[in-house]
């Protein structure tokens, strides 16, 4: 029996592998373009500052987290940097995309507004055990 809103393990595995593939590709692109690894280290966790929106409540935190952890904005930033020739934009976009890919690979998914523990990759934390038991039964 599946619990509503919890993806099957096969789907979760595929989504996590997608994240790993994206992370590997953008880190490789960053290396090929001669990116500064100090900048990479300084910015790799910057997208997690979006969690400061928790001060506005769980729904606002989920919305903010999801916008910042979607591939759309780093793609737009990277394309703008590439086509405009603004040098800082492409490396920052690649670091941002690497962060998202790594997050997805380790199981941090986009948040549901009902609970920050519920993600598109499943349930995190203590709630996960209860959901696993319900799925097994």
C-alpha positions in Angstrom: 0.0 0.0 0.0 1.4 3.4 -1.0 1.0 6.4 1.3 -0.3 9.4 -0.6 2.4 11.9 -1.6 5.3 9.5 -1.0 7.1 8.5 -4.2 8.0 4.8 -4.6 11.7 4.0 -3.9 12.4 3.4 -7.6 11.3 7.0 -8.4 13.2 8.4 -5.5 16.4 6.5 -6.6 16.0 7.9 -10.1 15.5 11.5 -8.9 18.5 11.2 -6.6 20.6 9.8 -9.5 19.5 12.8 -11.6 20.7 15.1 -8.9 24.0 13.3 -8.8 24.4 13.5 -12.6 23.6 17.3 -12.6 26.1 17.9 -9.7 28.8 15.9 -11.5 28.2 17.7 -14.8 28.2 21.2 -13.4 31.2 20.6 -11.2 33.0 19.2 -14.3 32.0 22.3 -16.3 33.2 24.5 -13.4 36.6 22.8 -13.4 36.9 23.0 -17.2 36.2 26.7 -17.2 38.9 27.2 -14.6 36.5 28.1 -11.7 38.0 29.4 -8.5 37.6 26.6 -5.9 37.8 29.1 -3.0 34.7 30.8 -4.5 33.1 27.4 -4.9 33.7 26.6 -1.2 32.5 30.0 -0.1 29.2 29.8 -2.0 28.2 26.1 -2.1 26.0 26.4 0.9 24.6 29.9 0.1 21.3 28.6 -1.2 20.5 27.2 2.2 20.2 30.8 3.5 16.7 30.5 2.0 15.8 28.7 5.2 15.9 32.0 7.0 12.3 32.4 5.6 11.3 30.0 8.4 10.8 33.2 10.4 7.8 33.9 8.2 6.3 30.5 8.8 6.5 27.0 7.2 4.6 27.9 4.0 6.8 30.9 3.3 9.9 28.8 4.1 8.7 26.0 1.7 8.0 28.5 -1.1 11.3 30.3 -0.7 13.3 27.1 -0.4 11.6 25.7 -3.5 12.3 28.8 -5.6 15.9 28.8 -4.6 16.3 25.1 -5.0 14.8 24.9 -8.4 17.1 24.7 -11.4 15.3 27.5 -13.3 17.1 30.4 -11.6 20.7 29.2 -11.9 20.0 28.3 -15.6 18.6 31.8 -16.2 21.6 33.4 -14.3 24.1 31.2 -16.2 22.6 32.0 -19.6 22.5 35.7 -18.8 26.1 35.6 -17.8 27.2 33.6 -20.8 25.3 35.8 -23.4 26.1 39.1 -21.7 29.7 38.3 -21.0 29.3 39.3 -17.3 32.1 37.1 -15.9 30.8 36.4 -12.4 27.3 35.1 -13.4 28.3 31.7 -15.0 30.5 30.5 -12.1 27.9 31.5 -9.5 25.2 29.7 -11.5 27.3 26.5 -11.8 27.9 26.6 -8.0 24.2 27.1 -7.4 23.2 24.2 -9.7 25.9 22.0 -8.0 24.3 22.8 -4.6 20.9 21.8 -5.9 22.2 18.6 -7.5 24.1 17.6 -4.3 21.0 18.3 -2.2 18.9 16.1 -4.5 21.5 13.3 -4.5 21.6 13.1 -0.7 17.8 13.2 -0.4 16.8 16.8 0.2 13.9 17.5 -2.0 11.5 20.3 -2.7 9.3 21.1 0.3 5.6 20.6 0.6 3.8 23.6 2.2 2.1 21.4 4.7 5.4 20.3 6.3 9.1 21.0 5.6 9.7 17.3 6.4 7.6 16.3 3.4 9.5 16.6 0.1 9.2 15.4 -3.5 11.8 12.8 -2.6 9.8 11.5 0.3 9.5 12.2 4.0 12.5 13.2 6.1 13.4 12.7 9.7 11.2 10.9 12.3 8.1 11.1 10.0 9.9 8.9 7.5 9.9 5.9 9.9 6.1 6.1 10.4 5.5 6.4 6.6 7.8 3.4 6.0 5.8 1.4 8.4 2.5 2.5 6.8 3.9 1.6 3.4 4.9 -1.8 4.5 1.5 -2.7 5.9 
